[in-house]
Amino acid sequence: MPGMSFEEAIETASRDESFKASVYAMNTLLIQKGVYTQAEFQLFFVEWVEKELRRKQGLDASALRSA
């Protein structure tokens, strides 16, 4: 058991750190319980980043066309 309580961790962490800790905790639980594998998580993580990059590139291109 960690030395810090959940309440102490919530009070200590910034908003961004709390979000990252929540994502870490949820993904760790889902992987450990066999809901999905690390490989599946990585696949969907890469998929999301690629979609975001394409979306941003599309926005950049449309901004250039309208300038």
N, C-alpha and C positions, 0 to 999 in steps of 0.2 A: 504494500500500500504506500502511495506517495506521501511525503511529509506535509504537503499542502492540502487543505480541504478544498472542496469544490467552490465554496463561498469565497475563500481567500483567492483562489485562482480567478474567479469572475471579477473580483474587486481589483486585482493586480493587472490583469490583461487590458490592453487597449481594445477598442472596438474591432480593429483589423486583426489583432492577435486572437480575440475571442472567436471571430469568424473562422480563422485558420484552424484554431483548436477544435471547433465544432466539426468542420469538414474532416479533419484528421480522425477525430473520435468516431464519427459516423462511418467513414470508409473502413477504418480498422475493424469495427464491429461487424460490418457487412461482410468483409473478407473472412474474418475469423469464423463467422457463423455459416460460411459457405454460400451466401447469397450470390456472390460473384467472386471471381478470381482476380488476382493482381493484374494478370494479362488483360482481362476484360476491362478493368478500370483504366489501364493505360491506353487501350484501344479507344475508348470513348473520350478520354482526356485529349488525346491527339486529334480525334475527330472534331471536338469542340473548338480547339485552338485553330485548326485549319479552316473551319467555317468562319470563325471570327476574323481571321486574316483575310479571307476572300471578301467578307462583308466590308471590312475597313478599306480594302483596296478598291472595291466598287464605289464606296463613298468618296474616296480620294479622286477617282477617275471622273465621277460625276461633278465634283466640285471644280475640277480643272476645265471641264466642258462648259460649265456655266459661267466661268470667269471671263 
